[in-house]
Amino acid sequence: MKLDGLKQLVKEELKRALNKVKVKIDYITEDPDEGGPLMDGFVTVQIDQDDFDKYKNDLRNYFWIGTAREAADERIYKIDKVTKL
């Protein structure tokens, strides 16, 4: 019984790992003093293919801002471009 459950878990994790895509997120940081745009930057991250497909045409979506903010550890003003690598 436990072995079957473990096999299923391994299959699910492998499927999830294979469903990842690498993306480059180009962004503009937020000026901490003025609150407007400051400078350009980018991060490269791996995300689920489903998330990429869902949000690829919506650069204003908080998914991209949150992903870039988490990876870059910076205040993000705006997302410029998301590129699948």
Secondary structure, 3 states (H helix, E strand, C coil): CHHHHHHHHHHHHHHHHHCEEEEEEEEEEECCCCCCEEEEEEEEEEEEHHHHHHHCCCCCCHHHHHHHHHHHCCCEEEEEEEEEC
